[in-house]
Amino acid sequence: MTIVLQVPGAGSVSALLMRPWRSDDLPALVAAHRDPELRRWLNTSLTDEAQARHWLDRQATGWATATRFSFAVVADTDDRSPRGLVAVTVGTAGSAEVGYWTAGHARGQGVAARALETVSQWALGAQDIVPLTHLDLCHAVANQASCRVAVRCGYALRDLLPAAPPAYPDIGHRHVRTT
């Protein structure tokens, strides 16, 4: 299954495309994961090409089984290297968890919010692919940028999550968006 979503631009902001990850994204994926700010918030960091290749294989499996829809966010220009990620991981009883990150060179351009909004609308409207009624978005309380993106995209703060080391060493927020 291949799904490509378009995110329109506005004013001087360029349009984006969201598509499944590909093997030729590997160098950009490894480069993005070298960013200390990104690694600070991820519970899994890719440190070399072998790990990145394994990660890409898991994303392809997620698409094939309709259990995880991991989109590479790319500029809708000649340079279509990844600017970020938005992923929807299907849970149970009509729920899914969304996650996202933005590569260092693309931060501050509205990439995360525009991509998250587009994927959220798609996920809640893709009843023929996977019937979802609500999306959960979790982030560390200290990650204020993620909190702003969540709120901007209509995710209401629902719960304060306790720390769960080692994967989640800090307390977190759980935001929810429903159909």
mmCIF file of the C-alpha atoms, coordinates in Angstrom:
data_MODEL
# 
_entry.id   MODEL 
# 
loop_
_atom_site.group_PDB 
_atom_site.id 
_atom_site.type_symbol 
_atom_site.label_atom_id 
_atom_site.label_alt_id 
_atom_site.label_comp_id 
_atom_site.label_asym_id 
_atom_site.label_entity_id 
_atom_site.label_seq_id 
_atom_site.pdbx_PDB_ins_code 
_atom_site.Cartn_x 
_atom_site.Cartn_y 
_atom_site.Cartn_z 
_atom_site.occupancy 
_atom_site.B_iso_or_equiv 
_atom_site.pdbx_formal_charge 
_atom_site.auth_seq_id 
_atom_site.auth_comp_id 
_atom_site.auth_asym_id 
_atom_site.auth_atom_id 
_atom_site.pdbx_PDB_model_num 
ATOM 1   C CA . MET A 1 1   ? 0.000   0.000  0.000  1.00 0.00 ? 1   MET A CA 1 
ATOM 2   C CA . THR A 1 2   ? 1.347   3.410  -0.904 1.00 0.00 ? 2   THR A CA 1 
ATOM 3   C CA . ILE A 1 3   ? -0.314  6.564  0.336  1.00 0.00 ? 3   ILE A CA 1 
ATOM 4   C CA . VAL A 1 4   ? 1.020   9.999  -0.508 1.00 0.00 ? 4   VAL A CA 1 
ATOM 5   C CA . LEU A 1 5   ? -0.492  12.999 1.260  1.00 0.00 ? 5   LEU A CA 1 
ATOM 6   C CA . GLN A 1 6   ? -0.074  16.589 0.127  1.00 0.00 ? 6   GLN A CA 1 
ATOM 7   C CA . VAL A 1 7   ? 0.291   19.458 2.566  1.00 0.00 ? 7   VAL A CA 1 
ATOM 8   C CA . PRO A 1 8   ? -0.377  22.783 0.852  1.00 0.00 ? 8   PRO A CA 1 
ATOM 9   C CA . GLY A 1 9   ? 1.964   25.691 1.354  1.00 0.00 ? 9   GLY A CA 1 
ATOM 10  C CA . ALA A 1 10  ? 0.848   29.196 2.254  1.00 0.00 ? 10  ALA A CA 1 
ATOM 11  C CA . GLY A 1 11  ? 2.548   32.452 1.408  1.00 0.00 ? 11  GLY A CA 1 
ATOM 12  C CA . SER A 1 12  ? 6.292   31.883 1.465  1.00 0.00 ? 12  SER A CA 1 
ATOM 13  C CA . VAL A 1 13  ? 5.944   28.441 3.086  1.00 0.00 ? 13  VAL A CA 1 
ATOM 14  C CA . SER A 1 14  ? 6.523   25.620 0.613  1.00 0.00 ? 14  SER A CA 1 
ATOM 15  C CA . ALA A 1 15  ? 4.185   22.697 0.141  1.00 0.00 ? 15  ALA A CA 1 
ATOM 16  C CA . LEU A 1 16  ? 5.060   19.321 1.628  1.00 0.00 ? 16  LEU A CA 1 
ATOM 17  C CA . LEU A 1 17  ? 4.516   15.729 0.592  1.00 0.00 ? 17  LEU A CA 1 
ATOM 18  C CA . MET A 1 18  ? 4.195   12.815 2.959  1.00 0.00 ? 18  MET A CA 1 
ATOM 19  C CA . ARG A 1 19  ? 5.023   9.366  1.695  1.00 0.00 ? 19  ARG A CA 1 
ATOM 20  C CA . PRO A 1 20  ? 6.283   6.041  3.030  1.00 0.00 ? 20  PRO A CA 1 
ATOM 21  C CA . TRP A 1 21  ? 9.987   5.900  3.865  1.00 0.00 ? 21  TRP A CA 1 
ATOM 22  C CA . ARG A 1 22  ? 12.293  4.509  1.166  1.00 0.00 ? 22  ARG A CA 1 
ATOM 23  C CA . SER A 1 23  ? 15.762  2.986  1.195  1.00 0.00 ? 23  SER A CA 1 
ATOM 24  C CA . ASP A 1 24  ? 17.235  6.091  -0.461 1.00 0.00 ? 24  ASP A CA 1 
ATOM 25  C CA . ASP A 1 25  ? 16.136  8.061  2.656  1.00 0.00 ? 25  ASP A CA 1 
ATOM 26  C CA . LEU A 1 26  ? 18.727  6.193  4.720  1.00 0.00 ? 26  LEU A CA 1 
ATOM 27  C CA . PRO A 1 27  ? 21.462  8.901  4.698  1.00 0.00 ? 27  PRO A CA 1 
ATOM 28  C CA . ALA A 1 28  ? 18.992  11.651 5.664  1.00 0.00 ? 28  ALA A CA 1 
ATOM 29  C CA . LEU A 1 29  ? 17.527  9.433  8.400  1.00 0.00 ? 29  LEU A CA 1 
ATOM 30  C CA . VAL A 1 30  ? 20.948  8.775  9.941  1.00 0.00 ? 30  VAL A CA 1 
ATOM 31  C CA . ALA A 1 31  ? 21.853  12.481 9.654  1.00 0.00 ? 31  ALA A CA 1 
ATOM 32  C CA . ALA A 1 32  ? 18.602  13.534 11.386 1.00 0.00 ? 32  ALA A CA 1 
ATOM 33  C CA . HIS A 1 33  ? 19.294  11.145 14.261 1.00 0.00 ? 33  HIS A CA 1 
ATOM 34  C CA . ARG A 1 34  ? 22.715  12.704 14.849 1.00 0.00 ? 34  ARG A CA 1 
ATOM 35  C CA . ASP A 1 35  ? 20.963  15.871 16.069 1.00 0.00 ? 35  ASP A CA 1 
ATOM 36  C CA . PRO A 1 36  ? 21.267  16.066 19.892 1.00 0.00 ? 36  PRO A CA 1 
ATOM 37  C CA . GLU A 1 37  ? 17.947  17.948 20.186 1.00 0.00 ? 37  GLU A CA 1 
ATOM 38  C CA . LEU A 1 38  ? 16.105  15.195 18.333 1.00 0.00 ? 38  LEU A CA 1 
ATOM 39  C CA . ARG A 1 39  ? 17.834  12.428 20.309 1.00 0.00 ? 39  ARG A CA 1 
ATOM 40  C CA . ARG A 1 40  ? 16.865  14.194 23.532 1.00 0.00 ? 40  ARG A CA 1 
ATOM 41  C CA . TRP A 1 41  ? 13.175  13.464 22.922 1.00 0.00 ? 41  TRP A CA 1 
ATOM 42  C CA . LEU A 1 42  ? 13.252  10.081 21.158 1.00 0.00 ? 42  LEU A CA 1 
ATOM 43  C CA . ASN A 1 43  ? 13.315  6.837  23.101 1.00 0.00 ? 43  ASN A CA 1 
ATOM 44  C CA . THR A 1 44  ? 15.019  5.099  20.161 1.00 0.00 ? 44  THR A CA 1 
ATOM 45  C CA . SER A 1 45  ? 17.920  6.748  18.380 1.00 0.00 ? 45  SER A CA 1 
ATOM 46  C CA . LEU A 1 46  ? 19.492  5.412  15.208 1.00 0.00 ? 46  LEU A CA 1 
ATOM 47  C CA . THR A 1 47  ? 23.274  5.612  15.424 1.00 0.00 ? 47  THR A CA 1 
ATOM 48  C CA . ASP A 1 48  ? 24.390  3.943  12.198 1.00 0.00 ? 48  ASP A CA 1 
ATOM 49  C CA . GLU A 1 49  ? 23.232  2.758  8.784  1.00 0.00 ? 49  GLU A CA 1 
ATOM 50  C CA . ALA A 1 50  ? 22.577  -0.818 9.954  1.00 0.00 ? 50  ALA A CA 1 
ATOM 51  C CA . GLN A 1 51  ? 20.149  0.401  12.624 1.00 0.00 ? 51  GLN A CA 1 
ATOM 52  C CA . ALA A 1 52  ? 18.537  2.780  10.140 1.00 0.00 ? 52  ALA A CA 1 
ATOM 53  C CA . ARG A 1 53  ? 18.123  0.003  7.563  1.00 0.00 ? 53  ARG A CA 1 
ATOM 54  C CA . HIS A 1 54  ? 16.501  -2.222 10.213 1.00 0.00 ? 54  HIS A CA 1 
ATOM 55  C CA . TRP A 1 55  ? 14.200  0.694  11.161 1.00 0.00 ? 55  TRP A CA 1 
ATOM 56  C CA . LEU A 1 56  ? 13.243  1.207  7.498  1.00 0.00 ? 56  LEU A CA 1 
ATOM 57  C CA . ASP A 1 57  ? 12.412  -2.509 7.219  1.00 0.00 ? 57  ASP A CA 1 
ATOM 58  C CA . ARG A 1 58  ? 10.129  -2.262 10.286 1.00 0.00 ? 58  ARG A CA 1 
ATOM 59  C CA . GLN A 1 59  ? 8.347   0.745  8.740  1.00 0.00 ? 59  GLN A CA 1 
ATOM 60  C CA . ALA A 1 60  ? 7.739   -1.216 5.521  1.00 0.00 ? 60  ALA A CA 1 
ATOM 61  C CA . THR A 1 61  ? 6.339   -4.112 7.561  1.00 0.00 ? 61  THR A CA 1 
ATOM 62  C CA . GLY A 1 62  ? 4.033   -1.692 9.378  1.00 0.00 ? 62  GLY A CA 1 
ATOM 63  C CA . TRP A 1 63  ? 2.650   -0.453 6.059  1.00 0.00 ? 63  TRP A CA 1 
ATOM 64  C CA . ALA A 1 64  ? 2.250   -4.008 4.723  1.00 0.00 ? 64  ALA A CA 1 
ATOM 65  C CA . THR A 1 65  ? 0.306   -5.108 7.819  1.00 0.00 ? 65  THR A CA 1 
ATOM 66  C CA . ALA A 1 66  ? -1.615  -1.812 8.262  1.00 0.00 ? 66  ALA A CA 1 
ATOM 67  C CA . THR A 1 67  ? -0.328  -1.557 11.850 1.00 0.00 ? 67  THR A CA 1 
ATOM 68  C CA . ARG A 1 68  ? 1.982   1.447  11.465 1.00 0.00 ? 68  ARG A CA 1 
ATOM 69  C CA . PHE A 1 69  ? 1.815   4.188  8.856  1.00 0.00 ? 69  PHE A CA 1 
ATOM 70  C CA . SER A 1 70  ? 5.158   5.986  8.991  1.00 0.00 ? 70  SER A CA 1 
ATOM 71  C CA . PHE A 1 71  ? 5.360   8.985  6.683  1.00 0.00 ? 71  PHE A CA 1 
ATOM 72  C CA . ALA A 1 72  ? 8.523   10.745 5.575  1.00 0.00 ? 72  ALA A CA 1 
ATOM 73  C CA . VAL A 1 73  ? 7.748   14.467 5.394  1.00 0.00 ? 73  VAL A CA 1 
ATOM 74  C CA . VAL A 1 74  ? 9.489   15.936 2.356  1.00 0.00 ? 74  VAL A CA 1 
ATOM 75  C CA . ALA A 1 75  ? 9.471   19.269 0.554  1.00 0.00 ? 75  ALA A CA 1 
ATOM 76  C CA . ASP A 1 76  ? 7.369   19.323 -2.588 1.00 0.00 ? 76  ASP A CA 1 
ATOM 77  C CA . THR A 1 77  ? 10.342  20.556 -4.608 1.00 0.00 ? 77  THR A CA 1 
ATOM 78  C CA . ASP A 1 78  ? 13.165  18.971 -6.562 1.00 0.00 ? 78  ASP A CA 1 
ATOM 79  C CA . ASP A 1 79  ? 14.906  18.245 -3.242 1.00 0.00 ? 79  ASP A CA 1 
ATOM 80  C CA . ARG A 1 80  ? 12.667  15.656 -1.676 1.00 0.00 ? 80  ARG A CA 1 
ATOM 81  C CA . SER A 1 81  ? 14.916  14.689 1.201  1.00 0.00 ? 81  SER A CA 1 
ATOM 82  C CA . PRO A 1 82  ? 13.115  14.050 4.493  1.00 0.00 ? 82  PRO A CA 1 
ATOM 83  C CA . ARG A 1 83  ? 12.354  17.035 6.716  1.00 0.00 ? 83  ARG A CA 1 
ATOM 84  C CA . GLY A 1 84  ? 10.645  14.959 9.378  1.00 0.00 ? 84  GLY A CA 1 
ATOM 85  C CA . LEU A 1 85  ? 8.382   12.069 10.273 1.00 0.00 ? 85  LEU A CA 1 
ATOM 86  C CA . VAL A 1 86  ? 4.780   11.574 11.287 1.00 0.00 ? 86  VAL A CA 1 
ATOM 87  C CA . ALA A 1 87  ? 3.699   8.050  12.243 1.00 0.00 ? 87  ALA A CA 1 
ATOM 88  C CA . VAL A 1 88  ? 0.385   6.489  13.190 1.00 0.00 ? 88  VAL A CA 1 
ATOM 89  C CA . THR A 1 89  ? 0.694   3.272  15.192 1.00 0.00 ? 89  THR A CA 1 
ATOM 90  C CA . VAL A 1 90  ? -2.607  1.404  15.320 1.00 0.00 ? 90  VAL A CA 1 
ATOM 91  C CA . GLY A 1 91  ? -3.728  0.194  18.740 1.00 0.00 ? 91  GLY A CA 1 
ATOM 92  C CA . THR A 1 92  ? -6.931  -1.482 19.851 1.00 0.00 ? 92  THR A CA 1 
ATOM 93  C CA . ALA A 1 93  ? -10.592 -0.495 19.973 1.00 0.00 ? 93  ALA A CA 1 
ATOM 94  C CA . GLY A 1 94  ? -10.349 2.254  17.361 1.00 0.00 ? 94  GLY A CA 1 
ATOM 95  C CA . SER A 1 95  ? -7.299  3.944  18.837 1.00 0.00 ? 95  SER A CA 1 
ATOM 96  C CA . ALA A 1 96  ? -3.876  4.808  17.479 1.00 0.00 ? 96  ALA A CA 1 
ATOM 97  C CA . GLU A 1 97  ? -0.868  6.711  18.738 1.00 0.00 ? 97  GLU A CA 1 
ATOM 98  C CA . VAL A 1 98  ? 0.730   9.428  16.648 1.00 0.00 ? 98  VAL A CA 1 
ATOM 99  C CA . GLY A 1 99  ? 4.305   10.574 16.884 1.00 0.00 ? 99  GLY A CA 1 
ATOM 100 C CA . TYR A 1 100 ? 6.412   13.025 14.948 1.00 0.00 ? 100 TYR A CA 1 
ATOM 101 C CA . TRP A 1 101 ? 9.776   14.691 14.733 1.00 0.00 ? 101 TRP A CA 1 
ATOM 102 C CA . THR A 1 102 ? 11.358  17.386 12.614 1.00 0.00 ? 102 THR A CA 1 
ATOM 103 C CA . ALA A 1 103 ? 14.958  17.317 11.355 1.00 0.00 ? 103 ALA A CA 1 
ATOM 104 C CA . GLY A 1 104 ? 17.114  20.107 12.746 1.00 0.00 ? 104 GLY A CA 1 
ATOM 105 C CA . HIS A 1 105 ? 17.425  21.930 9.416  1.00 0.00 ? 105 HIS A CA 1 
ATOM 106 C CA . ALA A 1 106 ? 13.616  22.112 9.072  1.00 0.00 ? 106 ALA A CA 1 
ATOM 107 C CA . ARG A 1 107 ? 12.636  23.256 12.572 1.00 0.00 ? 107 ARG A CA 1 
ATOM 108 C CA . GLY A 1 108 ? 10.804  26.528 13.042 1.00 0.00 ? 108 GLY A CA 1 
ATOM 109 C CA . GLN A 1 109 ? 9.102   26.325 9.633  1.00 0.00 ? 109 GLN A CA 1 
ATOM 110 C CA . GLY A 1 110 ? 5.780   24.850 10.736 1.00 0.00 ? 110 GLY A CA 1 
ATOM 111 C CA . VAL A 1 111 ? 6.638   21.437 9.289  1.00 0.00 ? 111 VAL A CA 1 
ATOM 112 C CA . ALA A 1 112 ? 5.538   19.422 12.348 1.00 0.00 ? 112 ALA A CA 1 
ATOM 113 C CA . ALA A 1 113 ? 2.165   21.129 12.782 1.00 0.00 ? 113 ALA A CA 1 
ATOM 114 C CA . ARG A 1 114 ? 1.260   21.062 9.091  1.00 0.00 ? 114 ARG A CA 1 
ATOM 115 C CA . ALA A 1 115 ? 2.288   17.430 8.701  1.00 0.00 ? 115 ALA A CA 1 
ATOM 116 C CA . LEU A 1 116 ? 0.604   16.298 11.941 1.00 0.00 ? 116 LEU A CA 1 
ATOM 117 C CA . GLU A 1 117 ? -2.654  18.033 11.010 1.00 0.00 ? 117 GLU A CA 1 
ATOM 118 C CA . THR A 1 118 ? -2.705  16.404 7.577  1.00 0.00 ? 118 THR A CA 1 
ATOM 119 C CA . VAL A 1 119 ? -1.948  12.917 8.904  1.00 0.00 ? 119 VAL A CA 1 
ATOM 120 C CA . SER A 1 120 ? -4.468  13.310 11.742 1.00 0.00 ? 120 SER A CA 1 
ATOM 121 C CA . GLN A 1 121 ? -7.239  14.182 9.293  1.00 0.00 ? 121 GLN A CA 1 
ATOM 122 C CA . TRP A 1 122 ? -6.218  11.275 7.063  1.00 0.00 ? 122 TRP A CA 1 
ATOM 123 C CA . ALA A 1 123 ? -6.030  8.754  9.939  1.00 0.00 ? 123 ALA A CA 1 
ATOM 124 C CA . LEU A 1 124 ? -9.409  9.684  11.385 1.00 0.00 ? 124 LEU A CA 1 
ATOM 125 C CA . GLY A 1 125 ? -10.964 9.646  7.914  1.00 0.00 ? 125 GLY A CA 1 
ATOM 126 C CA . ALA A 1 126 ? -9.365  6.466  6.537  1.00 0.00 ? 126 ALA A CA 1 
ATOM 127 C CA . GLN A 1 127 ? -12.139 4.174  7.750  1.00 0.00 ? 127 GLN A CA 1 
ATOM 128 C CA . ASP A 1 128 ? -11.700 1.848  4.758  1.00 0.00 ? 128 ASP A CA 1 
ATOM 129 C CA . ILE A 1 129 ? -8.060  1.198  5.736  1.00 0.00 ? 129 ILE A CA 1 
ATOM 130 C CA . VAL A 1 130 ? -8.230  1.208  9.524  1.00 0.00 ? 130 VAL A CA 1 
ATOM 131 C CA . PRO A 1 131 ? -11.272 2.371  11.494 1.00 0.00 ? 131 PRO A CA 1 
ATOM 132 C CA . LEU A 1 132 ? -10.083 4.866  14.120 1.00 0.00 ? 132 LEU A CA 1 
ATOM 133 C CA . THR A 1 133 ? -12.108 6.985  16.517 1.00 0.00 ? 133 THR A CA 1 
ATOM 134 C CA . HIS A 1 134 ? -9.323  8.647  18.460 1.00 0.00 ? 134 HIS A CA 1 
ATOM 135 C CA . LEU A 1 135 ? -5.632  9.430  18.322 1.00 0.00 ? 135 LEU A CA 1 
ATOM 136 C CA . ASP A 1 136 ? -3.299  9.654  21.309 1.00 0.00 ? 136 ASP A CA 1 
ATOM 137 C CA . LEU A 1 137 ? -0.209  11.854 21.251 1.00 0.00 ? 137 LEU A CA 1 
ATOM 138 C CA . CYS A 1 138 ? 2.309   11.516 24.087 1.00 0.00 ? 138 CYS A CA 1 
ATOM 139 C CA . HIS A 1 139 ? 5.359   13.641 24.819 1.00 0.00 ? 139 HIS A CA 1 
ATOM 140 C CA . ALA A 1 140 ? 7.609   14.571 27.730 1.00 0.00 ? 140 ALA A CA 1 
ATOM 141 C CA . VAL A 1 141 ? 6.233   17.479 29.755 1.00 0.00 ? 141 VAL A CA 1 
ATOM 142 C CA . ALA A 1 142 ? 9.510   19.345 29.201 1.00 0.00 ? 142 ALA A CA 1 
ATOM 143 C CA . ASN A 1 143 ? 9.083   19.128 25.413 1.00 0.00 ? 143 ASN A CA 1 
ATOM 144 C CA . GLN A 1 144 ? 7.143   22.370 25.148 1.00 0.00 ? 144 GLN A CA 1 
ATOM 145 C CA . ALA A 1 145 ? 7.497   22.553 21.355 1.00 0.00 ? 145 ALA A CA 1 
ATOM 146 C CA . SER A 1 146 ? 5.657   19.223 21.001 1.00 0.00 ? 146 SER A CA 1 
ATOM 147 C CA . CYS A 1 147 ? 2.983   20.429 23.388 1.00 0.00 ? 147 CYS A CA 1 
ATOM 148 C CA . ARG A 1 148 ? 2.405   23.555 21.254 1.00 0.00 ? 148 ARG A CA 1 
ATOM 149 C CA . VAL A 1 149 ? 2.166   21.455 18.082 1.00 0.00 ? 149 VAL A CA 1 
ATOM 150 C CA . ALA A 1 150 ? -0.322  19.067 19.729 1.00 0.00 ? 150 ALA A CA 1 
ATOM 151 C CA . VAL A 1 151 ? -2.584  21.876 20.934 1.00 0.00 ? 151 VAL A CA 1 
ATOM 152 C CA . ARG A 1 152 ? -2.354  23.727 17.607 1.00 0.00 ? 152 ARG A CA 1 
ATOM 153 C CA . CYS A 1 153 ? -3.534  20.550 15.847 1.00 0.00 ? 153 CYS A CA 1 
ATOM 154 C CA . GLY A 1 154 ? -6.581  20.057 18.058 1.00 0.00 ? 154 GLY A CA 1 
ATOM 155 C CA . TYR A 1 155 ? -5.207  17.510 20.504 1.00 0.00 ? 155 TYR A CA 1 
ATOM 156 C CA . ALA A 1 156 ? -6.669  18.190 23.944 1.00 0.00 ? 156 ALA A CA 1 
ATOM 157 C CA . LEU A 1 157 ? -4.495  17.529 26.994 1.00 0.00 ? 157 LEU A CA 1 
ATOM 158 C CA . ARG A 1 158 ? -6.072  14.508 28.669 1.00 0.00 ? 158 ARG A CA 1 
ATOM 159 C CA . ASP A 1 159 ? -3.624  13.019 31.201 1.00 0.00 ? 159 ASP A CA 1 
ATOM 160 C CA . LEU A 1 160 ? -0.379  13.515 33.026 1.00 0.00 ? 160 LEU A CA 1 
ATOM 161 C CA . LEU A 1 161 ? 1.643   10.313 32.562 1.00 0.00 ? 161 LEU A CA 1 
ATOM 162 C CA . PRO A 1 162 ? 4.074   9.049  35.213 1.00 0.00 ? 162 PRO A CA 1 
ATOM 163 C CA . ALA A 1 163 ? 7.689   8.471  34.287 1.00 0.00 ? 163 ALA A CA 1 
ATOM 164 C CA . ALA A 1 164 ? 8.398   4.899  33.177 1.00 0.00 ? 164 ALA A CA 1 
ATOM 165 C CA . PRO A 1 165 ? 12.192  4.490  32.967 1.00 0.00 ? 165 PRO A CA 1 
ATOM 166 C CA . PRO A 1 166 ? 14.212  3.590  31.053 1.00 0.00 ? 166 PRO A CA 1 
ATOM 167 C CA . ALA A 1 167 ? 12.147  4.233  27.887 1.00 0.00 ? 167 ALA A CA 1 
ATOM 168 C CA . TYR A 1 168 ? 10.245  7.208  29.395 1.00 0.00 ? 168 TYR A CA 1 
ATOM 169 C CA . PRO A 1 169 ? 12.425  8.715  32.112 1.00 0.00 ? 169 PRO A CA 1 
ATOM 170 C CA . ASP A 1 170 ? 10.312  11.878 32.524 1.00 0.00 ? 170 ASP A CA 1 
ATOM 171 C CA . ILE A 1 171 ? 6.671   12.563 33.258 1.00 0.00 ? 171 ILE A CA 1 
ATOM 172 C CA . GLY A 1 172 ? 4.604   13.106 30.142 1.00 0.00 ? 172 GLY A CA 1 
ATOM 173 C CA . HIS A 1 173 ? 1.448   14.523 28.637 1.00 0.00 ? 173 HIS A CA 1 
ATOM 174 C CA . ARG A 1 174 ? -1.139  12.495 26.776 1.00 0.00 ? 174 ARG A CA 1 
ATOM 175 C CA . HIS A 1 175 ? -3.167  14.547 24.310 1.00 0.00 ? 175 HIS A CA 1 
ATOM 176 C CA . VAL A 1 176 ? -6.193  13.112 22.499 1.00 0.00 ? 176 VAL A CA 1 
ATOM 177 C CA . ARG A 1 177 ? -7.985  13.967 19.265 1.00 0.00 ? 177 ARG A CA 1 
ATOM 178 C CA . THR A 1 178 ? -11.271 12.332 18.336 1.00 0.00 ? 178 THR A CA 1 
ATOM 179 C CA . THR A 1 179 ? -13.436 12.106 15.244 1.00 0.00 ? 179 THR A CA 1 
# 
